[in-house]
Amino acid sequence: MLCEGNRLKKYEFIREYHLEFGINWLLNRLNLYPNDYYNYLKDRKAAYRQQKKQLKHQIRNLYHEHNGALGYRMICDLLNRKNIECSYGTVYSYMREMGIKAIVRRKKQPYRKGYQHHIFDNLIGQEFSSEKPNQIWCTDFTYLQLKNGTKRYDCSIIDLYDRSIVATLNGKWIDANLAIQTMEIALSTNNIKEKLILHSD
């Protein structure tokens, strides 16, 4: 009797090489019934559709939880942190199918010269490591040069424990709002139970 593991391997082999050898020839050589193979294909498609439906549900939930502020990259990073495996391309494609994308609501603000009203102590010195997750985060700004000559500014927060991205958000302006919203995302998607240090230059 053909065990289930070997049967599935043969089905996968046929699915991969059926254009080269032909389905009927492969079924005969491997002593398989056509009905069994076609039922396998139907089950495989059903499993794929169910997995896609569940991933879309997760994407939509994260999108609405943050009022449409998250793009496909941030949503993908948050899903991976929850051990839900997906790629940027998959999340981008599914968001297009659902007709959702990140919403930029801020308008350009006039320049106002700032000043340092408080300087915080450097609590970590040059020791950029941590013994456990959600103990020390680091944050900084960077910018992305677009093809049309404009820039997008990105604020990211990483966990020094494993250098994973805790939160990242980009916008047209580099201002306090961008930093605050990034921190709000980080706090809302992580369960902070102990003292947390946020380090920035």
C-alpha positions in Angstrom: 0.0 0.0 0.0 1.4 3.4 -1.0 1.9 5.6 2.1 0.5 9.1 2.2 4.0 10.8 2.2 5.2 9.0 -0.9 1.9 9.6 -2.6 2.1 13.4 -2.1 5.7 13.4 -3.3 4.6 11.7 -6.5 1.7 14.2 -7.0 4.1 17.1 -6.5 6.5 15.5 -9.1 3.7 15.2 -11.6 2.5 18.8 -11.0 6.1 20.0 -11.6 6.9 18.0 -14.7 3.5 17.3 -16.4 4.2 19.8 -19.2 7.5 18.0 -20.1 6.3 14.3 -19.9 2.5 14.6 -20.0 0.1 13.8 -17.1 -1.2 10.5 -18.4 2.2 9.1 -19.1 3.4 10.1 -15.6 0.3 8.6 -13.9 0.8 5.3 -15.7 4.5 5.2 -14.8 3.9 5.9 -11.2 0.8 3.6 -10.9 -1.6 6.4 -9.8 -5.3 6.9 -10.6 -6.2 10.1 -12.5 -9.2 10.8 -10.1 -6.9 10.7 -7.1 -4.5 13.2 -8.7 -7.2 15.6 -9.7 -8.7 15.5 -6.2 -5.3 16.3 -4.9 -5.1 19.4 -7.1 -8.6 20.5 -5.9 -7.6 20.1 -2.3 -4.3 22.0 -2.9 -6.2 25.0 -4.5 -8.7 25.0 -1.7 -5.9 25.1 1.0 -4.3 28.0 -0.9 -7.6 29.9 -1.1 -8.2 29.5 2.6 -4.6 30.6 3.4 -5.0 33.6 1.2 -8.3 34.5 2.8 -6.8 34.3 6.3 -3.8 36.5 5.4 -6.1 39.1 3.8 -8.1 39.2 7.0 -4.9 39.8 9.0 -3.8 42.5 6.7 -7.1 44.3 6.8 -7.2 44.1 10.6 -3.8 45.7 10.9 -4.6 48.4 8.3 -7.8 49.5 10.1 -6.3 49.2 13.6 -3.9 52.0 12.6 -6.4 54.1 10.7 -4.9 53.3 7.3 -1.4 54.8 8.2 0.5 51.6 7.5 2.0 50.7 4.1 2.6 47.2 2.9 6.2 47.0 4.2 5.2 47.8 7.8 2.2 45.5 7.7 4.5 42.7 6.4 7.0 43.3 9.2 4.3 43.3 11.9 2.9 40.0 10.5 6.3 38.4 10.5 6.8 39.4 14.1 3.6 37.5 14.8 5.1 34.4 13.1 2.8 34.9 10.1 5.1 34.3 7.2 4.7 36.5 4.2 6.7 38.7 1.8 6.5 42.3 0.8 5.3 41.3 -2.7 2.5 39.2 -1.4 1.2 41.8 1.0 1.5 44.5 -1.7 -0.5 42.3 -4.1 -3.2 41.5 -1.6 -3.6 45.1 -0.6 -4.1 46.1 -4.2 -6.7 43.3 -4.6 -8.5 44.7 -1.6 -8.2 48.3 -2.8 -6.4 49.6 0.3 -3.1 51.6 0.6 -1.4 53.8 3.2 -3.1 57.2 3.7 -0.9 60.3 4.1 -3.1 62.9 5.9 -0.5 65.5 7.0 -0.1 68.8 5.1 3.1 70.6 4.8 3.8 72.9 7.8 5.7 76.1 7.8 9.2 76.0 9.0 9.8 77.0 12.6 13.2 77.1 14.2 13.3 74.7 17.1 15.4 74.6 20.3 16.4 71.9 22.8 14.1 72.3 25.8 15.4 69.1 27.5 18.5 66.9 27.0 18.1 63.4 28.3 21.0 61.4 29.8 22.6 58.7 27.6 21.6 55.6 29.5 23.3 52.9 27.4 26.6 54.6 26.4 28.1 52.6 23.6 26.7 49.3 24.7 24.3 48.6 21.8 23.0 45.2 23.0 20.3 43.8 25.1 19.7 40.6 27.1 16.0 40.2 26.3 13.4 41.6 23.9 11.6 44.9 24.5 14.3 46.1 26.9 16.2 48.7 24.8 15.0 50.2 21.5 16.9 52.5 19.2 15.3 55.0 16.8 16.5 57.2 14.0 15.4 59.1 10.9 16.6 58.5 7.4 15.3 59.6 3.9 14.6 57.9 0.6 15.3 59.8 -2.6 12.5 59.2 -5.1 12.9 59.1 -8.9 10.9 62.3 -9.3 13.4 64.2 -7.2 11.3 64.4 -4.0 12.1 62.7 -0.7 10.3 60.4 1.7 11.4 60.5 5.4 11.5 57.3 7.4 11.4 56.8 11.2 12.3 53.3 12.4 12.7 51.7 15.7 14.7 48.5 16.2 15.0 46.1 19.2 18.7 45.8 20.2 18.0 42.2 21.4 17.8 40.8 17.8 18.0 44.0 15.6 14.4 43.3 14.5 12.2 46.2 13.3 9.7 47.1 16.0 8.1 49.8 13.9 8.8 51.9 10.8 6.8 54.7 9.2 7.5 57.1 6.4 6.0 60.4 5.4 6.6 63.6 3.4 8.0 65.6 6.4 10.6 64.9 9.1 8.9 66.2 12.2 7.8 65.3 15.7 4.5 63.8 14.4 6.3 61.2 12.4 8.4 60.1 15.5 5.3 60.1 17.8 3.2 58.0 15.4 6.1 55.5 14.9 6.4 55.1 18.7 2.6 54.7 19.0 2.7 51.8 16.5 5.6 50.2 18.4 3.8 50.4 21.7 0.5 49.2 20.4 2.0 46.1 18.7 4.3 45.0 21.6 3.4 43.9 25.1 5.7 46.0 27.3 5.8 44.7 30.9 9.0 46.0 32.2 11.1 49.2 32.0 11.9 50.2 28.5 14.8 52.4 27.2 14.3 54.3 24.0 17.7 55.5 22.6 18.2 58.2 20.0 21.0 60.4 18.9 
